[in-house]
Each structure stands twice: as structure tokens, then as C-alpha cells.
Amino acid sequence: MPDHDMEKYYRARAPEYEQIYYRDVPERRRELTDEASRLEELVTGRSVLELACGTGYWTQIVSRSAASITASDLSVEMLAEAEKKAYGIPVDFVPADMFEHNFGQQKFDVVALGFWFSHQPRQKFDRLFEVLKTPLKKGGLIWMIDNNPPAEGPTIETAGLDEFGNNYKRRFLDSGEQYTILKNYFSKTELEAALSPFLAVKSLIHNKYYWSVVLKTLGN
Ligand SMILES: C[S@@+](CC[C@H](N)C(=O)[O-])C[C@H]1O[C@@H](n2cnc3c(N)ncnc32)[C@H](O)[C@@H]1O
């Protein structure tokens, strides 16, 4: 089931979403560029399913070297932005709720998820990881990137914690419209502890602005 506040927020934010990638902070830009290189290498010649693909920022990077890409998002507004981009190979865009949609018999070498883990309720990580593992080929990999807490600028207001330890934040659109959404942050140790019951960590990079992981299924 979609989280309706989160769904509404991202639908409304679609046209301005990519501002997050173009903030004029050199170290931030460098971390993103370095991750783009790692992702491009990881997916070379591989079939990729990207879930919650948003405006296609990472899809475009994947398209430089992957053999095929299916990119899916719940929001048609996000997908409309994604479809404006040029890609290295054709992208199969699928409007779908990742928690409901069945990608059928098709299995992928890599499942990619950008900036979505931090929005997942801690008490439902098991459901998220089942969704990421189901479309993977045997031996396939999961790639994720997400935020570390803001390192500069005014402290962003925290709207509190729930009984599961999930953090909530206020977010504002350019129009001033306000939303309260779940946004969790993890130290390196917390991240390893959160992931390890479900998946084996192949690599984990925890930088100033972002973290990224490559995961494989346990026992593979
Ligand atoms: C933080 S954005 C990330 C977009 C993109 N992955 C990126 O890294 O730039 C989260 C995305 O999740 C999508 N989303 C929210 N709920 C979803 C669901 N249940 N199934 C699929 N996508 C969903 C939103 O529409 C939004 O595009």
C-alpha cells in the first residue's frame, strides 16, 4: 500500500525534485559523480530493474553501460519528468507501486534503489527487502544510495520520532506547501546492522553527504 502523504509529496515535487542533485557544494557534487562512476561500472552489460526511479537521474547513468533497463515509479508525474531525458539505451518505464507490482518471470542482474531506503519504515524493512530480492537473478546484486544527515546550512526541522524510532521531517516545496514525511538517517554501524539480517553487504561507502551499498542475497 502506498504511503499517501509520501505519494502526494513526491507527485507534487516532481518538477522541482532534481534541484537536490545540483546544489553548489563541490564535495557533494564530487560524491555524486564518484557514485555515478561506480554505478556505471557495476551495471556494465547487465540487466537492471530500477525501483522508485523518480525523474530518471540514476536511470540515465545506468543507461550509459547497462544491457537493458526497466525503470518503475508510482508517480506518473515523476515518470513524465524521466521521459524527457535522453538515454544511452531504450528504457522500459513502468508506472507501478513497487510493493504491489509483480515483474513476472523476468529476472534482473541488478536491482537499483536511489534515495528510497531512508523513507522506509524501520518496522517494514523485511517487506522492502523481499520486494528487492524477488526480481533478482541468482547471484544478482542490489545497489542503493541515500543521504547522510545535512552537513551544512540551517538545521532542518525534525518533526519527531515514532514508536519504532522512525524520524519525521518537514519538507517544503518551492510554493511553500508543507509536508511531513518519514526520513531516517544511519551511521555506518547502524546501516550495517539494519541491512545484515536480510542481505550480505558486498561494499558499503559512507561519505559525508551520501552512503551507497552493493548487496547480495545471503548465501550467494
Ligand atoms: C526520493 S525519490 C527518489 C527518486 C530516484 N530514485 C532518485 O534517486 O532520484 C522517491 C521516489 O519514490 C517514488 N515512490 C513513492 N512510493 C512508491 C511506491 N510505493 N512504489 C514505487 N515508487 C514509489 C516517488 O514517486 C519518488 O519518485
The ligand as a Gaussian input file, in Angstrom:
#p B3LYP/6-31G(d) Opt

LIG

0 1
 C       13.259000      10.275000      -3.036000
 S       12.520000       9.946000      -4.569000
 C       13.825000       9.043000      -5.366000
 C       13.807000       9.131000      -6.863000
 C       15.010000       8.481000      -7.552000
 N       15.155000       7.108000      -7.161000
 C       16.289000       9.226000      -7.276000
 O       17.174000       8.655000      -6.617000
 O       16.448000      10.360000      -7.731000
 C       11.397000       8.675000      -4.134000
 C       10.581000       8.143000      -5.285000
 O        9.778000       7.040000      -4.826000
 C        8.568000       7.060000      -5.530000
 N        7.603000       6.216000      -4.799000
 C        6.919000       6.521000      -3.672000
 N        6.176000       5.466000      -3.282000
 C        6.391000       4.489000      -4.188000
 C        5.901000       3.157000      -4.342000
 N        5.051000       2.630000      -3.452000
 N        6.304000       2.439000      -5.413000
 C        7.170000       2.972000      -6.310000
 N        7.668000       4.219000      -6.227000
 C        7.281000       4.967000      -5.174000
 C        8.219000       8.524000      -5.576000
 O        7.252000       8.796000      -6.548000
 C        9.592000       9.133000      -5.878000
 O        9.811000       9.214000      -7.260000

